Amino acid sequence: MRTPDIAPWHPASWTSRTAQQQPRYTDIPKLETYVAQLAKLPPLVVSWEIEQLRERIADAQQGKKFLLMGGDCAETFEECESDKIAKKLKILLQMSLVLLHGLKKPIIRVGRMAGQYAKPRSADTETRNGVTLPAFRGDLVNRSEFTAEAREPDPALLLRGYERAALTLNFVRALCDGGFADLHHPQFWDLGFMEHSPAKQEYQKIVDSIADSLDFFERVSGGRAPHEVTSVDFFAAHEGLVLQYEQAQTRYIERQKRWYSLGTHMPWIGMRTAQLDGAHVEFYRGIANPMGVKIGPAMTEEWLQGLVTTLNPNNTPGRLTIIHRFGAKDVEKGLPKMIKAVRETGQQVLWVCDPMHGNTETSAGGLKTRRFENILKELELSFQVHEAHGSFLGGAHIELTGENVTECTGGARGLTDADLARAYKSTVDPRLNYEQALELAMLIGKHGPAR
């Protein structure tokens, strides 16, 4: 196992390492100008919020809480609209209440939002009709139109991404502080999909039970709604991919005596950028945020051990979340080895299942999709594997939207490949729609204590 790097760290030390999946900017002076402007702007989050999330994840590592992480595969600047943000927040709040009801433990709500503007790509270029241009890497980097001008990485988009993230976070905070959590109440839920489900009566029983619990709470608290006496905390997360953007929002907090990435509460590293000697691991080993690491079939035991000991050398509670994404067909084979490898390090981690990415396939019509039954199967198998190996699954990571899209097949309505083109809106990966996401939460909730 690799010995953790103990070389001195500073926010720019990553520049001495090889950085994967980075934009290839041609105008370096322009890049430096925009990064300098970004570094002077107020942070998007503050250290005490980050520490609050770390403490809650530490509780989840002990089985006292459950992490729900959800949102778009990739946000777009164009979709920074109040209605779309509210719908995304609404489904996450409703899912969290269903999970609270079923699992009987507090839910940590983390949105893939307010910064999920960059995506790794399998190739640096894209070719259409004999024309080759740089790949579209998300709105933080370049533009999706297939023209040379649009595909040129533009440093000005770094500032635009910050502004859109700030607008999103500001609106989310206003909604949470203003009583939007009252949308937990089942009277606001769109449960028409239950008419198509064989589990209709079971779902209705869950909803009725939640409604009765809320009514009881209001009666015993003198008529006050739950959101008036309890706060709803919501945290933001994104893949920390474009390192110039991440570095510009990194600050040393004197009272904490630590460095924080203040562009989000919880960044994560994908497997494409998780090289032990790479720039991303070098950058993220030096910040105090709780962070995630995505792992899949290509992850080796030694690699994972090197990651957890390098990123968390002091074994700080709440620091590391391992997000596994093996796919329904490989999770029983791959996950046990990872559990064993981490246990050998003595590290505390939170295990979270991402049942989306390992189950992506291409439909007969050429659209990327995911089948609800495979998503559910990977989650179910993950619960079983953890239990069989003396561990436990402490969270779920779901790509979803609050809109009525048709991007994943299956679910209560039984969407098929033929339905996909009807409302396929994702620019990158397929997401669960509102009803599929809520149905999944109801099914996860079955893993709570026996009633």
C-alpha positions as CSV (number, residue, x, y, z in Angstrom):
1,M,0.0,0.0,0.0
2,R,1.3,3.4,-0.9
3,T,2.5,5.7,1.9
4,P,0.5,8.9,2.1
5,D,2.2,11.9,0.6
6,I,3.4,14.2,3.4
7,A,4.9,16.9,1.2
8,P,4.0,20.5,2.1
9,W,0.6,21.6,0.7
10,H,-0.8,24.9,-0.6
11,P,-3.8,25.6,-2.8
12,A,-1.6,25.7,-6.0
13,S,0.6,22.6,-5.2
14,W,-1.6,20.6,-7.6
15,T,0.0,22.5,-10.5
16,S,3.1,20.4,-10.1
17,R,1.1,17.2,-10.8
18,T,-0.5,15.9,-14.0
19,A,-4.1,17.1,-14.1
20,Q,-6.6,15.0,-16.0
21,Q,-9.9,16.1,-17.6
22,Q,-8.9,19.8,-17.7
23,P,-9.8,22.4,-20.3
24,R,-7.1,23.3,-22.7
25,Y,-7.2,27.1,-22.5
26,T,-5.3,28.9,-25.2
27,D,-5.4,32.4,-23.8
28,I,-3.5,32.0,-20.5
29,P,-3.4,35.8,-19.6
30,K,-7.2,35.8,-20.0
31,L,-7.5,32.7,-17.8
32,E,-5.4,34.3,-15.1
33,T,-7.5,37.5,-15.2
34,Y,-10.7,35.6,-14.6
35,V,-9.3,33.3,-12.0
36,A,-7.9,36.4,-10.1
37,Q,-11.4,38.0,-10.3
38,L,-13.0,34.9,-9.0
39,A,-10.6,34.7,-6.1
40,K,-11.7,38.1,-4.9
41,L,-15.4,37.3,-4.8
42,P,-17.2,36.2,-1.6
43,P,-17.3,32.5,-0.9
44,L,-20.5,30.6,-1.8
45,V,-20.5,28.7,1.5
46,V,-18.9,29.2,4.9
47,S,-16.7,27.0,7.0
48,W,-19.3,26.5,9.8
49,E,-21.8,25.0,7.3
50,I,-19.0,22.7,6.0
51,E,-18.2,21.6,9.6
52,Q,-21.9,21.0,10.3
53,L,-22.1,18.7,7.3
54,R,-18.9,16.9,8.3
55,E,-20.3,16.3,11.8
56,R,-23.5,14.9,10.3
57,I,-21.6,12.6,8.0
58,A,-19.6,11.4,11.0
59,D,-23.0,10.4,12.6
60,A,-23.9,8.6,9.4
61,Q,-20.6,6.7,9.6
62,Q,-21.9,5.3,12.8
63,G,-25.3,4.4,11.4
64,K,-27.1,7.3,13.1
65,K,-28.1,9.2,9.9
66,F,-28.6,8.4,6.2
67,L,-27.2,10.5,3.4
68,L,-29.4,11.4,0.4
69,M,-27.5,12.9,-2.5
70,G,-29.3,13.9,-5.6
71,G,-29.7,16.2,-8.6
72,D,-28.8,16.6,-12.2
73,C,-25.9,14.8,-13.9
74,A,-24.8,18.2,-15.2
75,E,-26.4,21.5,-14.5
76,T,-26.7,24.1,-17.3
77,F,-26.7,27.9,-17.0
78,E,-29.9,28.0,-19.0
79,E,-31.8,26.0,-16.4
80,C,-30.9,28.3,-13.6
81,E,-34.6,29.1,-13.2
82,S,-36.7,29.4,-10.1
83,D,-39.3,26.8,-11.1
84,K,-36.7,24.1,-12.0
85,I,-34.7,24.8,-8.8
86,A,-37.8,24.6,-6.7
87,K,-38.9,21.3,-8.3
88,K,-35.5,19.8,-7.7
89,L,-35.5,20.9,-4.1
90,K,-39.1,19.7,-3.6
91,I,-38.4,16.1,-4.7
92,L,-35.3,15.9,-2.5
93,L,-37.2,17.1,0.5
94,Q,-40.1,14.7,-0.2
95,M,-37.7,11.8,-0.7
96,S,-36.0,12.7,2.6
97,L,-39.2,12.6,4.4
98,V,-40.1,9.2,3.0
99,L,-36.7,7.9,4.0
100,L,-37.0,9.4,7.5
101,H,-40.4,7.6,7.8
102,G,-39.0,4.3,6.6
103,L,-35.5,4.2,8.0
104,K,-36.3,5.9,11.3
105,K,-33.2,8.0,11.3
106,P,-32.4,11.7,10.3
107,I,-31.7,12.3,6.7
108,I,-28.7,14.4,5.4
109,R,-29.9,16.3,2.3
110,V,-27.1,17.0,-0.3
111,G,-28.0,18.4,-3.7
112,R,-25.9,17.9,-6.8
113,M,-26.4,21.5,-7.6
114,A,-25.0,25.1,-7.5
115,G,-21.8,24.0,-9.2
116,Q,-22.3,20.8,-11.2
117,Y,-21.4,22.6,-14.4
118,A,-18.4,20.5,-15.6
119,K,-18.3,16.9,-16.7
120,P,-15.4,14.5,-17.5
121,R,-15.4,13.1,-21.0
122,S,-14.2,9.8,-22.4
123,A,-12.4,11.6,-25.3
124,D,-10.9,15.1,-25.7
125,T,-12.5,15.6,-29.1
126,E,-15.8,14.9,-30.9
127,T,-16.1,14.2,-34.6
128,R,-19.2,14.8,-36.7
129,N,-19.4,14.4,-40.5
130,G,-15.6,14.5,-40.8
131,V,-15.2,17.6,-38.6
132,T,-13.3,17.2,-35.3
133,L,-13.7,19.7,-32.4
134,P,-13.0,19.8,-28.7
135,A,-15.6,17.8,-26.7
136,F,-18.3,19.7,-24.8
137,R,-17.1,19.6,-21.1
138,G,-20.1,21.4,-19.5
139,D,-21.2,25.1,-19.3
140,L,-18.3,25.9,-16.9
141,V,-15.8,25.2,-19.8
142,N,-17.3,25.6,-23.2
143,R,-20.6,25.6,-25.1
144,S,-22.5,22.7,-26.6
145,E,-23.1,24.0,-30.1
146,F,-20.9,22.1,-32.6
147,T,-18.8,25.0,-33.9
148,A,-15.2,25.8,-33.4
149,E,-16.0,29.1,-31.6
150,A,-18.5,27.4,-29.2
151,R,-16.2,24.5,-28.3
152,E,-13.2,26.7,-27.5
153,P,-12.7,26.7,-23.7
154,D,-13.7,30.1,-22.4
155,P,-12.3,31.3,-19.1
156,A,-15.1,33.8,-18.8
157,L,-17.5,30.9,-18.1
158,L,-15.7,30.3,-14.8
159,L,-17.1,33.6,-13.5
160,R,-20.5,32.8,-15.1
161,G,-20.5,29.5,-13.3
162,Y,-19.8,31.2,-10.0
163,E,-22.7,33.6,-10.6
164,R,-25.2,30.9,-11.5
165,A,-24.1,28.8,-8.4
166,A,-24.6,31.9,-6.2
167,L,-28.0,32.5,-7.6
168,T,-29.0,28.9,-7.1
169,L,-27.8,28.7,-3.5
170,N,-29.4,32.0,-2.6
171,F,-32.8,30.8,-3.9
172,V,-32.5,27.4,-2.2
173,R,-31.6,29.1,1.1
174,A,-34.5,31.5,0.8
175,L,-36.9,28.6,0.1
176,C,-35.7,26.6,3.1
177,D,-35.8,29.6,5.4
178,G,-39.2,30.7,4.1
179,G,-41.1,27.5,4.9
180,F,-40.8,25.7,1.6
181,A,-40.3,22.5,3.7
182,D,-44.1,22.6,4.2
183,L,-44.1,21.0,0.7
184,H,-43.3,17.8,2.7
185,H,-47.0,17.6,3.3
186,P,-48.5,14.9,1.1
187,Q,-51.3,17.2,-0.1
188,F,-48.7,18.7,-2.4
189,W,-47.4,15.5,-3.8
190,D,-48.1,14.3,-7.3
191,L,-48.8,10.6,-6.6
192,G,-50.9,9.8,-9.7
193,F,-48.2,7.2,-10.7
194,M,-49.5,5.0,-7.8
195,E,-52.5,4.2,-9.9
196,H,-50.2,2.2,-12.2
197,S,-48.2,0.5,-9.5
198,P,-48.8,-3.0,-8.1
199,A,-47.7,-1.6,-4.8
200,K,-50.5,1.1,-4.8
201,Q,-51.9,0.2,-1.4
202,E,-48.5,0.0,0.2
203,Y,-47.6,3.5,-1.1
204,Q,-50.9,4.9,0.0
205,K,-50.3,3.5,3.4
206,I,-46.9,5.3,3.6
207,V,-48.4,8.6,2.5
208,D,-51.3,8.4,4.9
209,S,-48.9,7.5,7.7
210,I,-46.8,10.6,7.0
211,A,-49.8,12.8,6.8
212,D,-51.1,11.5,10.2
213,S,-47.7,12.1,11.7
214,L,-47.6,15.6,10.5
215,D,-51.1,16.3,11.7
216,F,-50.2,14.9,15.1
217,F,-47.1,17.1,15.3
218,E,-49.1,20.2,14.4
219,R,-51.7,19.4,17.1
220,V,-49.1,18.8,19.9
221,S,-47.1,21.9,18.9
222,G,-50.0,24.3,19.2
223,G,-51.0,24.3,15.6
224,R,-47.5,25.2,14.3
225,A,-46.4,23.4,11.1
226,P,-43.2,21.3,11.4
227,H,-41.2,23.7,9.3
228,E,-41.9,26.4,11.9
229,V,-40.3,24.6,14.7
230,T,-37.6,22.6,13.0
231,S,-35.1,23.8,10.4
232,V,-34.4,22.2,7.1
233,D,-30.7,22.0,6.3
234,F,-29.6,21.6,2.8
235,F,-26.1,21.2,1.5
236,A,-24.6,21.5,-2.0
237,A,-22.1,19.2,-3.7
238,H,-20.4,18.9,-7.1
239,E,-17.6,17.1,-8.8
240,G,-14.5,19.2,-8.1
241,L,-13.2,18.9,-11.7
242,V,-11.9,22.2,-13.0
243,L,-9.1,22.9,-10.6
244,Q,-8.6,26.6,-11.4
245,Y,-12.2,27.2,-10.4
246,E,-11.8,25.1,-7.2
247,Q,-8.6,26.8,-6.2
248,A,-10.0,30.3,-6.7
249,Q,-12.6,29.6,-4.0
250,T,-10.2,28.0,-1.5
251,R,-9.5,30.1,1.6
252,Y,-7.6,29.7,4.9
253,I,-10.0,30.2,7.8
254,E,-7.9,31.5,10.7
255,R,-10.3,30.5,13.5
256,Q,-10.4,26.9,12.2
257,K,-6.7,26.8,11.3
258,R,-7.6,24.9,8.1
259,W,-8.1,25.4,4.4
260,Y,-11.6,25.1,3.0
261,S,-12.9,24.9,-0.5
262,L,-15.7,27.4,-0.2
263,G,-17.3,26.9,-3.6
264,T,-19.4,24.0,-2.2
265,H,-20.0,22.1,1.0
266,M,-19.0,18.7,-0.4
267,P,-16.8,18.2,-3.4
268,W,-16.1,14.7,-4.8
269,I,-13.4,13.1,-7.0
270,G,-14.4,10.9,-9.9
271,M,-12.4,7.8,-10.8
272,R,-11.1,9.5,-14.0
273,T,-9.3,12.0,-11.8
274,A,-8.5,9.9,-8.8
275,Q,-4.9,9.0,-9.7
276,L,-2.8,8.8,-6.5
277,D,-0.1,10.9,-8.0
278,G,-2.5,13.2,-9.8
279,A,-3.4,16.8,-9.4
280,H,-6.9,16.3,-8.0
281,V,-5.8,14.0,-5.2
282,E,-3.0,16.5,-4.4
283,F,-5.5,19.4,-4.3
284,Y,-8.2,17.7,-2.2
285,R,-5.9,16.2,0.4
286,G,-5.2,19.7,1.7
287,I,-8.8,21.0,2.2
288,A,-10.9,20.3,5.3
289,N,-14.3,19.7,3.5
290,P,-16.0,16.4,3.8
291,M,-15.6,14.8,0.4
292,G,-16.6,11.9,-1.7
293,V,-14.6,9.5,-3.9
294,K,-16.3,7.6,-6.7
295,I,-15.2,4.0,-7.2
296,G,-16.2,1.3,-9.7
297,P,-15.1,-2.0,-11.2
298,A,-11.7,-0.6,-12.3
299,M,-10.8,0.4,-8.7
300,T,-8.2,-1.9,-7.0
301,E,-7.8,-2.6,-3.3
302,E,-4.4,-1.0,-3.2
303,W,-5.6,2.1,-5.1
304,L,-8.5,2.6,-2.7
305,Q,-6.3,2.1,0.3
306,G,-3.9,4.7,-1.0
307,L,-6.8,7.1,-1.6
308,V,-8.3,6.9,1.9
309,T,-5.0,7.2,3.7
310,T,-3.8,10.1,1.5
311,L,-7.0,12.0,1.6
312,N,-7.7,11.4,5.3
313,P,-4.3,10.7,7.0
314,N,-5.6,11.6,10.5
315,N,-8.8,9.4,10.1
316,T,-11.0,12.4,10.8
317,P,-14.6,11.4,11.4
318,G,-17.0,12.6,8.6
319,R,-14.2,13.4,6.2
320,L,-14.6,10.6,3.6
321,T,-17.5,9.2,1.8
322,I,-17.0,6.3,-0.6
323,I,-19.6,6.3,-3.4
324,H,-19.6,2.9,-5.2
325,R,-21.0,2.5,-8.7
326,F,-20.4,-1.1,-9.9
327,G,-23.6,-1.7,-11.7
328,A,-26.2,-4.4,-10.8
329,K,-24.3,-7.1,-12.6
330,D,-20.9,-6.4,-10.8
331,V,-21.7,-5.2,-7.4
332,E,-21.7,-8.6,-5.7
333,K,-18.3,-9.3,-7.1
334,G,-16.6,-5.9,-6.7
335,L,-18.0,-4.4,-3.5
336,P,-16.8,-7.0,-0.9
337,K,-13.2,-6.4,-1.9
338,M,-13.5,-2.7,-1.4
339,I,-15.1,-3.1,2.0
340,K,-12.3,-5.4,3.1
341,A,-9.6,-3.1,1.7
342,V,-10.9,-0.1,3.6
343,R,-11.4,-2.1,6.8
344,E,-7.7,-3.1,6.6
345,T,-6.7,0.6,6.8
346,G,-8.8,1.2,10.0
347,Q,-10.3,4.2,8.3
348,Q,-13.8,5.5,9.0
349,V,-15.8,6.0,5.8
350,L,-19.4,6.4,4.9
351,W,-20.5,3.9,2.2
352,V,-22.9,5.3,-0.3
353,C,-24.4,3.6,-3.4
354,D,-24.6,5.3,-6.7
355,P,-26.9,2.9,-8.6
356,M,-27.0,5.2,-11.7
357,H,-23.7,5.3,-13.5
358,G,-22.9,1.6,-13.5
359,N,-26.3,0.8,-15.1
360,T,-26.2,3.1,-18.1
361,E,-27.0,1.6,-21.5
362,T,-28.0,2.7,-25.0
363,S,-31.6,2.1,-26.1
364,A,-32.6,0.8,-29.5
365,G,-33.2,4.3,-30.6
366,G,-29.7,5.4,-29.7
367,L,-30.5,7.3,-26.5
368,K,-28.6,6.7,-23.3
369,T,-30.9,5.3,-20.6
370,R,-31.0,3.4,-17.3
371,R,-33.6,0.8,-16.3
372,F,-35.4,1.4,-13.0
373,E,-35.2,-2.3,-12.2
374,N,-31.4,-2.3,-12.5
375,I,-31.1,0.8,-10.4
376,L,-33.2,-0.8,-7.7
377,K,-31.4,-4.1,-8.0
378,E,-28.0,-2.5,-7.4
379,L,-29.3,-0.7,-4.3
380,E,-30.9,-3.9,-2.9
381,L,-27.7,-5.9,-3.5
382,S,-25.6,-3.2,-1.9
383,F,-27.7,-3.4,1.3
384,Q,-27.2,-7.1,1.3
385,V,-23.5,-7.1,0.5
386,H,-22.7,-4.6,3.3
387,E,-24.8,-6.5,5.8
388,A,-23.1,-9.8,4.8
389,H,-19.6,-8.3,5.3
390,G,-20.3,-6.6,8.7
391,S,-20.7,-3.1,7.1
392,F,-23.8,-1.0,6.3
393,L,-25.0,1.2,3.4
394,G,-25.3,4.7,4.8
395,G,-26.5,6.6,1.8
396,A,-27.8,6.8,-1.8
397,H,-26.6,9.0,-4.7
398,I,-29.2,9.5,-7.3
399,E,-29.3,11.5,-10.6
400,L,-32.8,12.9,-10.7
401,T,-35.0,15.8,-11.7
402,G,-38.2,17.2,-10.3
403,E,-39.6,17.4,-13.9
404,N,-41.7,14.9,-15.8
405,V,-38.9,13.7,-18.1
406,T,-38.7,10.3,-19.9
407,E,-35.0,9.4,-19.6
408,C,-35.0,6.2,-17.6
409,T,-37.2,3.3,-18.4
410,G,-39.4,1.3,-15.9
411,G,-40.9,2.4,-12.7
412,A,-44.6,2.3,-11.8
413,R,-45.7,3.6,-15.2
414,G,-43.6,1.1,-17.0
415,L,-41.8,3.5,-19.3
416,T,-40.2,1.7,-22.3
417,D,-37.6,2.6,-24.9
418,A,-40.3,3.8,-27.1
419,D,-41.3,6.5,-24.5
420,L,-37.8,8.0,-24.2
421,A,-38.0,10.5,-27.0
422,R,-41.2,12.0,-25.7
423,A,-39.5,14.1,-23.0
424,Y,-35.8,13.4,-23.1
425,K,-34.0,16.6,-21.9
426,S,-30.7,15.7,-20.4
427,T,-27.6,16.9,-22.2
428,V,-25.4,14.2,-20.6
429,D,-26.8,11.3,-18.6
430,P,-30.4,10.1,-18.0
431,R,-32.1,11.0,-14.8
432,L,-35.0,9.6,-12.8
433,N,-38.1,11.7,-13.0
434,Y,-40.2,13.0,-10.1
435,E,-42.3,9.8,-9.8
436,Q,-39.5,7.4,-10.3
437,A,-37.4,9.2,-7.7
438,L,-40.2,9.2,-5.1
439,E,-40.9,5.5,-5.8
440,L,-37.3,4.7,-5.3
441,A,-37.3,6.5,-1.9
442,M,-40.3,4.4,-0.9
443,L,-38.5,1.2,-1.8
444,I,-35.3,2.2,0.0
445,G,-37.4,3.1,3.1
446,K,-38.3,-0.6,3.4
447,H,-34.8,-1.2,4.8
448,G,-35.6,0.5,8.0
449,P,-36.3,-1.4,11.3
450,A,-39.2,-3.9,11.2
451,R,-42.5,-2.3,12.3
